[in-house]
């Protein structure tokens, strides 16, 4: 097998040579068999043994000549040029006369050749005026194809129930219920990739006439169709679609975000990505604010989505921001999504005014404080380590910017006192006492970061904190190795002058 770079060189040279090439006789005889097939036979080809057999012959010809290392380089390029010359005639015929069958024949070969359309056609041939007729015919075909997911009569009971729940969810505009079925289908077998040629036809329409592709999207009605249409596009192509302002269907907009998120990089994201998702969120908000809130909940784990949401919330009303924070942001004992929520905060802060900064951080601080107060008084709640939550840095920067220096020092001092005398505080059980110890230390830990950020220096405070975290009784009763490491981080925060001294 050749490397991708070598294959690209072969294809590039073969394309150039194809202008003066001749027909590949073996491939041509195979393609002639397809000319008698109807559109319906093409589009249902996976059910036809004859068409599957023809497809296998096409694949063998292309792969043996393009991907095999048997032939000498010059011979290989000449043969690939013949293949391109042969199949290019069908492409040109399809464009010039609006012959969709010719286009399908071309696509059946090109799915193995993998040559971009614009490398085979001139700019003139790709102008919208020349592609209009075939684009209109493709749309007409697409409108008559039923892509709705249905449970077979003999399907298991749980599949029928899942289908029923999904249909109810769609009728009720409930994203979570609707997408239980979509996610289940995607996890099993081929998922929504049940018609490869039709997927290629969609990609072809996108490339030759983007305006008509967007028009085709406007005829879709349900999530199954949206998934099928979008699933095979590259991220860059999805971003182009996402920036199309005429797309108003909220379910389609949701699926656009989902497809982009599925392809997000775990390491980084680009401004074009956040801006595209931000644009989609704006359209969803305009269509249905309740649906937007569901969207925020659905993608809460995604770093890219959180970045986009942070940029988006800067542009909307405070009352709407408050509603989203109240209903869509969950504070709990876990910090699995800390990095994602930090990304949300950073993007918001980058674009926000001082008033907006204060507003958002106060909203989340109040929500966090209410959560802490509630679990302090909940006898059943148990915590055996520091409780950080996904929103730890919101709390840190709330105190850094909105709590004055003297108050912060006093708060730290009071928490140190509470932990020192934890054994004297009444608790209904030993487990609740352990919980209180860690809750006090959790808040104290976050305050040390604000202390460091403010560059405060109170010598007695460092002494008292060191005494606290080295209390032998506490260490033996309550503290794990992980918690001890966090205590040491808190100490470094308070002793920041020496830590950063050169």
NORCOR-V306503 format. One line per field, one symbol per residue. phi: phi as a letter, one per 40 degrees, with the letter a starting at -180 (. if undefined). burial: + if it has 16 or more other ideal C-beta (glycine too) atoms within 10 Angstrom, else -. A space follows every 50 residues. Layout:
BEGIN
phi = ???
burial = ???
END
This chain:
BEGIN
phi = .ccccccccccccccccccbcbccdcccccccccccccdccccbdccbcc ccccccccccccccccccbcccdcccccccccccdcccccccccccbgcc cccccdcccccbcfbcdccbbccccccdccccccccccccccccccbccb ccdccddcccccccccccccccfbcdcccdcdcccccbfcgccbaccccc cccccdccacdcccccccccbbddcccccbccccdccccccccccccbcc cccccdccccccbccccaabddcccccdccdcccdccaccccccccccbc cccccccccdcccdcbccccdccccccbbbbaccbcbdcccccdcccccd bcccccdcccccdcccccccccccccbccccbbbacccgcbdcccdcccc bbbcdccccccccccdcccdbdccccbcacccccccdcccccccdccccc dcccfcabdccccccccccbcccccccbbcccccccdccccccccccccb cc
burial = ---------++-+++-++--+--+--++-++--+--+---+++-+----- +--++--+--++--++---------++++++++++++++++-+++--+++ +++++++++++++-+-+--++---++---++--++-+++-++----+-+- +----------++--++-++---++-++++++--++-----+--++++++ ++++++++++-++++++--+-++++++++++-+-+-++++++-+--+-++ +++++++++++--+----+---++-++++++++++-----++++++-+++ -+++++++++++++-+----+-+++--++-+-----+--++++++-++-- -+---++-+++-+++-++--++--+-------+-++++++++++++++++ --+----++-+++-++-++--+---------+++++++++++++++++++ ++++-+----++-++--++----+---++---+--++--++-++++---- --
END
